[in-house]
Amino acid sequence: MKPKPECIPCLIEVRLRDLNMLMKDEKAMMRAMLKVVDIVRRGLEEGLLGPVVAAHTFKYIREVTGVDDPYEEYKKLSNEVAMRLSRTIERKLESKEVVERIKELIRIAIAGNAVDVGIADYDFDPRNWLTYLKEAQLSKDDRSLIVDLIKRSRRIVYLCDNAGEVIFDKLLMSEIRELGPEITAIVKSYPFQNDVTLKDATEIGLSEVADRVLGSGSGASGLVLEWAPDEVLEEIARCDLIIAKGLGNYEMLSEYIAEKKISKPVAFLLIAKCNPVAESLGVKKGDLVAKLVISRP
């Protein structure tokens, strides 16, 4: 998905949020924000996609503030809340058949995508997850098609998004493995907002449910093929299905599909948290989406 004009203030405002949290000196903040504006302007003029531009600006924030992982504590809180909820979820699903458990866990994993610090006019407190998980329903629901494809798949690549959310992803991956596929989970190599990193993945035991856990090669919110290591590219080439969580992965992979750089089936699982993404998906802002895209030759 190519950036829209309204993506510009969002790309800038989220970095102001970072600086308000990390800096006290107003003059230093002014200099930093002017640099952010310049990075955004140059990136968009070069035709870069939104997640790539955002990766550059967040890398700069880490450098200028000297704080390597600005949302480390927020990520830990998100994981703690999600872990408590996950035990309740597991108990409630015990009596269901595996296919029904997978369908319900897809919904829960999408609802887990609610936690996100990277959208300018969006806020969610992970302590409100319990109510949200109970009420959240899908507007675009390809779960039956996705489960059918999972059952026929030998290898699946699972592109993770946020901390906290990844706990619900773990539940889903565990059930998917019951149907036989090998799972390669891809997380961020470097900190980006509240996204799950290799370090975070180790702390929460992601390797307990994934056959392999690999770094994406960057801190970008969506998988950037040009930055991905060979082992990630090889897994994508070998897989039968890509499960892509969140806005950033939708922005990147939808464009790769359009450019025929990715030909694998992709199951997009996300909340449409902004108008440009919602319009691209044909849903309303705030809607939950499970969309299967199968590329045509």
Order of alpha helices (4+ residues) and beta strands (2+ residues): alpha-alpha-alpha-alpha-alpha-alpha-beta-alpha-beta-alpha-beta-alpha-beta-alpha-beta-alpha-beta-alpha-beta
